[in-house]
């Protein structure tokens, strides 16, 4: 009986972990605003462990995006996409604005989907372009995005070639897909850090976006994590799904009950 109780409790913990890792929470976190498809999740598929000990990320994806939702520059081929905007935050001259991102694209060939981040002032005027990523077949780099303005932030690493693999929950039906096959531009960037030094005291926002290019098939998306200003997190942080927390609690209760039965025996 004790073995069965322990096994059941352990299964509850495993189920809770699986639930937390593979169930995107759709909708912008409190204080953030979204257009199209945005949300939070934990690492899964090719979006692996987040640097610096972060356990969850925000995301934008063109899967279920809206027309023009992810546009930044109106280069002429943008279709549907999504964007996510942070709450306002105060910053001082010299403060470091930092975050990590990971771009995933199932497209390729001439379908040059792209993603981006900008710093806005309180009136939504663009202050700085913080990074770009864009689908491109090898040997070209996907970070920074080709045919786009150079980012004003420092990227680490500064350039990134495509890495194979597109399995990621946030791509929906495009997860694991690859237009024209491996080697034609689909894949992911891996985690890249963006660091920008604030040039003037003020109130700002962060905005992230991703867009399809020339069609609405074979989606792309981006995970964003660890956004801080002067070392302080920007906006409310993502939290685990309530269902995941409930499952975790059930597993812990089961372990506690099994331990009490063991002592009584």
N, C-alpha and C positions, 0 to 999 in steps of 0.2 A: 504494500500500500504506500509506504514511504517513497519507494522508487517511482510509483505512478504519479504521486503528487509532485515530486521534484521534476519528473519528465514533463508534466503538464505545465508547471510554472516556467520551466525553461522554454517550452514551446511558445508560451505567451510572450516571453521576452523576445524570442526570435521573430514572432509575428509582428510585434510592435516595431522592431528595428526595420523589418521589411516594409511595413506600412509607412514609416517615416522616410524611407529612402526612395520610394517609388510612387508617391501620391502627390503630384503638384497641387498646391493651393492657388486657385485662380482668383485674380482680383488684386488691386494694389493694397499694400499694407496701410494701416492707419496713418494719415498724414501725407501719404504719397497720392499721386493721381496717375491714372493710366488711360490710354487710348488704344483700343484693340485688345490683344491678349497679353496679359502680364500676370505675375504672381510670384510665389516663393516655392522653393523645394530644397531638398538635400542632394548631395552628389549621387549621380546614377549614370550608367553608361560611360560615354567618353568624357563626361564632366566629372572628373575624379576629385579626390580630396582637395579642399581649398587651402591655399597657403595661409600661414600665420595662425593656424588653429581655428579658423572659422568653420562652422558646421552647416550653415545654410546660405543660400544665395537668393537674390532677386533675379527675375528673368523677363525678357521681352522676346516674343516669337511672332513670325509671320503666319504661323498656323492659326487660322481664325482672325487674322488681322483685318483692318479696314482699309478702304481705298485711301491712299495718301497718308496713312497713319504713321509710317516710318520714314517719310521723306525728310531729308536734310537739305539737299542742294538743288533738287529738281533738275537732275542731269538729263532727263528725257525718257528714261525707260522704267521709272519706278511704278509699281502697281500697289499691292496691298502690304500693310505692315502694322507695327505697333510702336508705342513710345511710353516711357515711364518717367515721371518728374518727381523729384524729392520735395519735401517741405522746405521752406526758406531756412537759411542758417546764417549766422553772423560769422565773419572772418576778418582777421587783421592782416595788414601788410606783412608778408614773409611767412604766413602760415602755409603748411604743406597740405594740399588736397590730394588724397590718395584713395585708390580702389583697385580691385582686381577684376579682370573680365576674361571670358572664354567664349569665343565665337564658334558656332557649329553650323555648317551648311550642307544640305543634301544636294544642292544644285551644282552645276559645272558648265563647261563649254563656254558659250557666250552669254549665259544667264548670270550676270555679275551682281548677285545680291550683295547688300552691304549693311554694316552696322556702325554705330557712332556714339560718342558722348560729347556733350557740350556743357560749359559753365554759363549760366544765365544770371543776369542781375534780377532784382526784385520785380522789374517791369517786363521780364521775359526777353530782354535784349541779349544777344549772344556776346559773351565776354571772351571766351576762348574755346577752341576746338581741342578736346582732350585726347581723343584717339579715333581712328577709323580702322575698319576691317572690311575686306571685300573678297568675294569668291573669285579665284583665278587658278587655272591649271598650273601645275609645276612647269618650269622651275621658278616661276614668279612667287613673291611673298604675298600672303593674304593680310598681313599687318605690317605697316600701314596699308590702307586701301589704295590700290592703283587708281589714277585718274581723279583723285580727291585731294583737297588741300592737305599740307603737312600738319600733323598734330603739333600743338604748342606745348603739350606736356612731354615729359620724359618717359619713354616706355622701356620696360625691362622684361624680356629682351627687346632691343630696339626694332628688330625685324623678325618675322615669323613665317616660315613656309608652312604649307598645309600638312596636317598629320592625318593619316587614314583613320576612318571610323566616324560614323554619324549616329550611332545608337544613343538616343537621348529622349526621355519622356516628353520633353517640351516641344519636340518636332511633330508630335501627334502621329498621323499616318505616314509621315516622311521619315520617322525614326528608323535608322538602319538602311534607308534608301540611298541611292547614289546615281544621279543622272549621268548617262553615258559610261558608267562604270568607274572603278577605282583608277586614280591617276588623271582624272579629267577635271579636278577642282573641288570635288566634295571632300569633306573632312572637318577637322576642328583645329583651333589655334593652340589649345592648351592654355593654362592660366598665364596672363600677362599683367604686369603691374603698371599703372599710370600714376605719375606724380607731377603735380603742378604747383608752383609757388604763387600764392595770391599777391597781386601787384598793388592793391589798394584796399583800405578798410571798406567794408560794405556788407550788404545783405545779398545772398546769392541762392541759386538753386542748381541742382544737377539734373540733367536730362539725358536719357538713353533711348536709342531707337534702332530698329532693324526693318529692312524692307526687301520685298521680292523685286526682281528685275526682269522686265519683258514678259513675265507670265505670273500666274498665281500658284503654280505647282512647285513641288520640291522645295519645301520650306527651309528657312534659316532662322537662327535665334542666337541669343546671347545671355550668358549668366554673368551676374555682377555681384561682387562680395566685398566686404570690408571697407565700405566708403567712410572715410574719416576726414575731419578738418582739424588740423593742429592736434591730432591724436584722439579727438573726440568723435564718436560715431555720429553720422548724419541721419537724423530721423529715427523713428522707432525701428527696432530690429525685428526680423522675421522670427516667428515662434512656431514650434511644431504643431501639426494638425491636432485638434482635440481628440480625434479618434486614436491617433498614435499615442497620445498621453494616456488615454483610458486603457489601452491595451498594455502599455508599460506598467501602469498602476496595478492592473490585474495580475501581471506576471510577478511583480514584487510582493503583492499580497499572498500569492500562492507560495512563493518561496518562504515567506514569513510563517505561514501556516504549517508548511512542511517542517520547518525548523522546530516549531513548538511541539509538533507531534513526535519528532525525533527525541527531543529532550524528555517528553513525558514517557516515552517507551523505555 
